[in-house]
Amino acid sequence: MSIESTNPATGDVVDRFEETSDDEREEHLERAAETFEEWRETPIQTRQRLLATAADVLRDNAEEYAELMTEEMGKPIGQARDEVQKCAWVCDYYAEHAAEHLQDEVIASEESARTVVAYQPLGPVLAIMPWNFPFWQVFRFAAPNLAAGNVGLLKHASNVPGCARAIEDVFEQAGFPEGAFTTLLISSSEIDAVIEDDRVSAVTITGSDGAGRSVAETAGSQLKKNVLELGGSDPFVVLDDAPMEQTVETAVQARLINNGQSCIAAKRFVVVDDVYDEFVDRFVDAMDDQVVGDPMDEDTDIGPQAREDLMEDLHEQVEETVDQGGEIELGGEPMDRDGAFYPPTVLTDVPENAPADQEELFGPVATVFRVPDEETAIEKANDTRFGLGASVWTEDLERGERVARQFESGLAFVNELVKSDPRLPFGGVKDSGYGRELSRHGIREFVNTKTIWVQQDAGEETEMVE
Ligand SMILES: O=CCCC(=O)O
């Protein structure tokens, strides 16, 4: 069977790829297991050196990879270039810090000659990854795990097979051994079989909460460690003393990044009454100024949605919200042109429990809520089943941090849009999932945190220490 990738800006076929057959899948799993046995014994300094080379490969081929992403899923070319650089950054980060993050911890104990906590790799890890940041999401998983001594198996989204192959090629060009990182072009119906395979030790998924539940169920039934990086409906809280110009400028960017298709995009704008009218006026104007068009064009701010069916789903959520009483301040209809183009859209007066209030809107649609004061703003921000990111805007940094601490989210930013950074833990609470990626927390997710106790004198009697 072959799979096609389609350019969402034109509807043209970008490329065709052969699916991984059952026999090939078996070979890949066997090789991953064999490679793991060598890779885990390879000195961490060698693994780090290879990651630094992968960063060079990314930078050397940045334009090619950026164009591939834009063709397959429609992100503006400038943002695609930034994504390749960010992948190089995460490789460099772990090339520099992996050994320090995984260093043995010596625990002082009078009863033992030596007590150590060691961090040892688990084995082949399956990564199920989405199309929205088709390079970054994969490198966010791969860099720490390869550094830790695990090997990676990638099941990428079916609309970005070219990116999936190109990423495998980055590791091959960098000199990683065959089997250290393998792309499986398989369908979603084959995921359970891979998770259940004895050679696979753990699984991570970035995707919808529905997909996350299904993966967690299978992984749980096999007692395999899993990390879930799921959706979000991040609040962007504007307080009465917010620096308005900077707030509006960042609000637009925070909502429209990646054509509005980011789990940590700001989706619900919660604005206190004192500044609500000013915010909405300025925000609608600024959203309206955005250039929608060919994502290969340097001047384009917003390209197409990644797939026609996803745009239709988004539009249904908007229509349903309007049916329930929501007002459209801007946009609100698919654009009358070829390709999956949806315009910047702003909704207000959205009633409780309407889709734009309670669901994730994965596209360029912002919902603005009016609240009387700071306390109600925090309540509204937390009134969601999701808990990925949140931001608050205020001139008073202490007030900002106090509010940030009250958000039910894994990430909370004051006067900045929510973003991922190799140095900082990334992940959510509530229906946004569990586990953390990046930083020293991410590299320790798929390791065996092992206690090693070496007794003083094997013959000597000791008291049991609980
Ligand atoms: O879609 C999730 C956002 C990914 C990121 O910026 O790390």
The ligand as an SDF file (V2000), in Angstrom:
LIG
                    3D

  7  6  0  0  0  0  0  0  0  0999 V2000
    1.5610   21.7000   19.6910 O   0  0  0  0  0  0  0  0  0  0  0  0
    2.3220   21.8200   20.6680 C   0  0  0  0  0  0  0  0  0  0  0  0
    3.3910   22.8940   20.7570 C   0  0  0  0  0  0  0  0  0  0  0  0
    4.6980   22.3470   20.6240 C   0  0  0  0  0  0  0  0  0  0  0  0
    5.8120   23.2110   21.0980 C   0  0  0  0  0  0  0  0  0  0  0  0
    5.8960   24.4060   20.8220 O   0  0  0  0  0  0  0  0  0  0  0  0
    6.6850   22.6420   21.7490 O   0  0  0  0  0  0  0  0  0  0  0  0
  1  2  2  0
  2  3  1  0
  3  4  1  0
  4  5  1  0
  5  6  2  0
  5  7  1  0
M  END
$$$$
